[in-house]
């Protein structure tokens, strides 16, 4: 199961997919309440709705989800109604995560077996959907009363805001296959480069701000972390976790990750200290103090399969780790302090 976290009406909500056709679900951790939603089919000629990758955002007080799978291209839905907002059926979808750039959010999408990543605006919808609410009223209008001199304003296409970065490549099914955020106030995406190495890509200038050579173990998972007041690139691959400096384009000394190969990664700040959390192919979860470059406590073991989703969130003022794994339940862990 893949998942994302949103805040709706002041409450933290987990939004995910149980990896079943045409279904999505939400979970309110505070009340331990689950809800399930059936989704409309994006394309009647392709009735199977596959959501192995999912991202979520709140638009005008409503949850919008976007996702796909190995056989389904990216699509977006209004979660409550299940109505399709946008469908881009071509190709498969390997990873989706919400990217927050200050006051705006995008859904960052990686693809299966192909170059490039895309950034979609969750607030847009395809033009035919915008007119659905007016369809009945239009049918009732008397054609004789139509004024041909009055034209409806042209609505922008959702593809106008689409950002396609062909120079990047996602090599993972996890939400950390690419990372995004602000670097020196500029919106950037971090992922493997099409021609090798790791790129920090400036979305607005359409060029890389930093380029790292691959460390000893080629990274597949990425995050951005603030360490000592500076944004660093965090990369994981194999059993290695490493911090990179975008100013020098150099990696620090790698940390060896216990357990199997790393399959998922997240980073952030808890009580003012920078941290990273890694998940492995064998289900092992590790928490890292990035300022001191060390493992926090013991490895967390409970999942029996590949970790595909990791987040850290405050629940009742307590930092918790939320994780999901292939064919396994969602788990909550006390953050080791």
C-alpha positions in Angstrom: 0.0 0.0 0.0 1.3 3.5 -0.9 0.1 6.5 1.0 0.4 10.3 1.5 -0.5 12.6 4.4 -2.7 15.7 4.2 -4.2 18.1 6.8 -8.0 18.6 6.4 -9.9 20.8 8.8 -7.0 20.7 11.2 -6.8 16.9 11.3 -4.0 14.8 9.9 -5.4 12.3 7.4 -3.6 9.4 5.8 -4.8 8.9 2.2 -3.8 5.6 0.5 -4.7 2.7 -1.7 -5.3 -0.9 -0.6 -3.9 -2.0 -4.0 -7.4 -3.1 -5.1 -9.1 -2.1 -8.3 -11.0 1.3 -8.2 -10.5 1.8 -4.4 -8.9 4.4 -2.3 -9.1 4.9 1.5 -8.5 7.4 4.3 -7.4 6.9 7.9 -7.7 9.4 10.7 -5.0 8.3 13.2 -6.4 10.4 16.0 -9.7 8.6 16.0 -8.5 5.4 14.3 -11.3 5.8 11.7 -11.1 4.3 8.2 -13.2 5.3 5.2 -13.2 3.7 1.7 -14.0 5.3 -1.6 -14.7 3.9 -5.1 -13.1 5.7 -8.0 -14.5 6.2 -11.5 -12.7 4.6 -14.4 -10.4 7.1 -16.1 -10.8 5.5 -19.5 -13.8 3.3 -20.5 -11.6 1.5 -23.0 -9.2 0.6 -20.1 -11.6 -0.2 -17.1 -8.9 -1.4 -14.7 -7.9 1.3 -12.1 -4.5 0.4 -10.6 -3.2 2.5 -7.8 0.2 1.2 -6.6 1.5 4.8 -6.3 -0.5 7.6 -4.9 -0.1 11.3 -3.8 -2.7 13.6 -2.2 -3.3 17.3 -1.8 -6.1 19.5 -0.5 -7.8 21.8 -3.0 -10.6 24.2 -1.9 -11.2 22.1 1.2 -11.4 18.8 -0.7 -8.9 16.0 -1.0 -7.6 15.4 -4.6 -5.5 12.2 -5.2 -3.3 11.4 -8.1 -1.7 8.1 -9.0 -1.3 5.1 -11.2 0.5 1.8 -11.5 2.6 -0.4 -13.7 -0.2 -0.7 -16.3 -2.0 2.6 -15.7 -0.9 6.1 -16.6 -1.3 9.0 -14.2 -4.8 10.2 -13.3 -6.3 12.5 -10.6 -9.6 12.1 -8.8 -11.8 14.0 -6.4 -11.6 11.6 -3.5 -15.1 12.1 -2.0 -17.0 11.8 -5.2 -14.6 9.4 -7.0 -14.9 11.7 -10.1 -12.0 11.7 -12.5 -10.4 15.2 -12.8 -7.7 14.4 -15.2 -6.4 11.3 -17.0 -3.1 10.9 -18.8 -3.3 7.2 -19.7 -0.1 6.8 -21.7 2.6 4.7 -20.0 2.8 3.3 -16.5 3.3 5.2 -13.2 6.0 4.0 -10.8 6.0 6.7 -8.1 3.9 9.7 -7.0 4.6 12.1 -4.1 3.2 15.6 -3.2 5.9 18.3 -3.7 5.5 21.4 -1.6 7.0 24.6 -2.9 6.2 27.2 -0.3 2.6 28.3 -1.0 1.9 25.9 -3.8 1.9 22.1 -4.2 2.4 19.8 -7.1 2.2 16.0 -7.6 5.6 14.7 -8.6 5.3 11.7 -10.9 7.9 9.1 -12.0 7.4 6.6 -14.7 8.1 2.9 -15.3 11.0 2.1 -17.6 11.3 5.5 -19.2 13.1 8.9 -18.8 11.6 12.0 -17.3 9.5 13.1 -14.3 6.4 15.3 -14.4 4.9 17.8 -12.0 1.1 18.1 -12.1 -1.0 20.9 -10.5 -3.7 19.1 -8.4 -6.0 22.1 -8.7 -6.5 21.7 -12.4 -9.1 19.5 -14.2 -9.7 18.5 -17.8 -12.0 21.0 -19.7 -14.9 18.5 -20.1 -15.1 18.1 -16.4 -15.5 21.8 -15.9 -18.6 21.9 -18.0 -20.3 18.9 -16.3 -22.1 21.0 -13.7 -23.6 23.2 -16.4 -24.6 20.4 -18.8 -28.2 20.0 -17.7 -28.8 23.8 -17.7 -27.4 24.1 -21.2 -29.7 21.3 -22.5 -32.7 23.3 -21.3 -31.7 26.5 -23.1 -33.8 27.5 -26.0 -31.6 27.6 -29.1 -33.5 30.6 -30.4 -32.4 32.6 -27.4 -28.7 32.0 -28.0 -26.6 35.1 -28.7 -23.8 34.1 -31.1 -22.1 37.4 -30.3 -21.3 36.3 -26.8 -18.5 33.8 -26.4 -17.5 32.0 -23.3 -14.0 32.8 -22.0 -11.5 30.2 -23.1 -10.5 28.1 -20.1 -6.8 27.2 -19.6 -5.7 23.7 -20.3 -4.4 21.6 -17.4 -1.5 20.8 -19.6 -0.4 24.5 -19.6 0.9 24.1 -16.0 2.4 20.6 -16.6 6.2 20.5 -16.0 8.1 17.7 -17.8 11.7 17.2 -16.9 13.2 14.8 -19.4 16.7 15.0 -17.9 15.7 13.1 -14.7 15.1 9.4 -14.1 13.2 7.5 -11.3 14.6 4.1 -10.5 12.3 3.2 -7.6 8.6 2.5 -6.9 8.7 4.3 -3.6 7.6 7.8 -2.9 11.2 8.8 -2.5 12.2 8.0 -6.1 12.5 11.7 -6.5 12.5 14.6 -4.0 11.4 18.2 -4.4 11.4 21.4 -2.4 13.0 24.9 -2.2 16.7 25.5 -2.4 17.7 29.1 -1.8 14.1 30.0 -2.5 14.0 28.3 -5.8 11.8 25.2 -6.6 13.9 22.2 -7.4 13.6 18.5 -8.1 16.3 16.0 -7.1 16.7 12.6 -8.9 19.1 10.5 -10.9 20.3 12.1 -14.0 19.4 10.7 -17.4 23.1 10.6 -18.3 24.2 9.5 -14.8 24.9 11.1 -11.5 22.4 13.0 -9.4 20.9 16.3 -10.5 19.4 19.2 -8.5 17.1 20.6 -11.2 15.8 24.2 -11.2 12.2 24.0 -12.4 11.9 27.7 -13.4 15.3 28.1 -15.1 15.1 24.6 -16.6 18.7 23.7 -15.8 20.6 21.9 -13.1 21.8 23.9 -10.1 24.0 21.1 -8.9 25.3 17.8 -10.3 26.8 15.0 -8.2 28.8 12.0 -9.4 27.2 8.7 -8.2 28.6 7.6 -4.9 30.0 4.1 -4.5 26.4 2.7 -4.4 24.2 4.2 -7.1 21.3 6.0 -5.2 17.7 5.3 -6.0 16.0 7.2 -3.1 16.2 10.9 -2.4 15.2 13.6 0.1 16.1 17.2 0.9 17.2 18.0 4.5 18.2 21.1 6.4 21.4 20.4 8.3 23.3 23.2 10.1 21.1 25.8 8.5 21.8 24.6 4.9 19.8 22.5 2.5 21.5 19.2 1.7 20.7 16.4 -0.7 20.1 13.1 1.0 20.5 10.0 -1.2 20.3 6.3 -0.5 21.1 3.2 -2.5 22.2 -0.3 -1.7 23.0 -0.2 2.0 24.4 3.3 1.9 23.0 6.7 3.1 24.9 9.8 2.1 24.6 13.6 2.4 25.5 15.9 -0.5 26.4 19.6 -0.5 24.8 21.4 -3.5 27.3 24.2 -3.3 30.4 22.0 -3.7 28.7 19.1 -5.6 30.4 16.7 -3.2 29.1 13.8 -1.0 30.1 13.3 2.6 31.1 10.1 4.2 28.5 7.4 3.6 26.6 5.8 6.5 26.1 2.0 6.4 22.4 1.0 6.7 21.6 -2.1 8.7 19.4 -4.8 7.1 18.8 -5.2 3.4 19.1 -2.7 0.6 17.3 0.6 1.1 13.9 0.8 -0.6 12.4 4.1 0.8 13.6 7.3 2.5 12.2 10.4 4.2 13.8 13.3 6.0 12.8 16.3 8.2 13.2 18.0 11.5 12.0 16.8 15.0 12.5 19.1 18.0 14.8 21.2 16.0 17.1 18.4 14.9 17.5 17.0 11.4 16.7 13.4 10.8 16.3 10.8 8.1 14.3 7.5 8.1 15.2 4.6 5.8 13.2 1.6 5.0 14.7 -1.6 3.5 13.7 -4.4 1.2 13.5 -6.8 4.2 11.2 -4.4 6.2 13.8 -2.9 8.5 13.4 0.8 9.4 16.2 2.9 10.7 16.2 6.5 12.1 19.3 8.7 11.7 20.5 11.8 13.4 21.9 13.8 10.5 23.7 16.4 12.6 25.7 13.8 14.4 25.7 11.3 11.5 24.6 8.3 13.6 21.8 5.8 14.0 19.2 6.7 16.6 18.4 3.7 18.8 17.8 0.2 17.4 16.4 -0.7 14.0 12.6 -1.0 13.9 11.4 -4.4 12.8 7.8 -5.4 12.2 7.2 -5.3 8.4 8.0 -8.5 6.6 8.4 -7.1 3.1 9.7 -4.1 1.1 9.0 -0.7 2.7 7.4 1.6 0.1 6.1 4.5 2.2 7.6 6.5 5.1 6.4 9.7 6.8 7.0 11.4 10.1 4.1 13.3 11.7 2.9 14.8 15.0 0.1 12.9 16.7 -1.1 14.6 19.9 2.2 16.5 20.0 4.2 13.2 19.7 6.4 12.6 16.7 5.5 9.3 15.1 6.8 7.4 12.1 4.2 6.0 9.7 5.2 3.3 7.4 3.7 1.0 4.8 5.1 -2.1 3.0 4.3 -4.3 0.1 1.3 -6.5 1.0 1.4 -5.4 4.6 -0.5 -3.2 7.0 0.3 0.5 7.8 2.3 0.8 11.1 2.9 3.6 13.6 6.2 3.8 15.5 7.3 5.9 18.4 10.1 8.3 17.2 13.3 7.3 19.0 14.6 10.3 20.9 
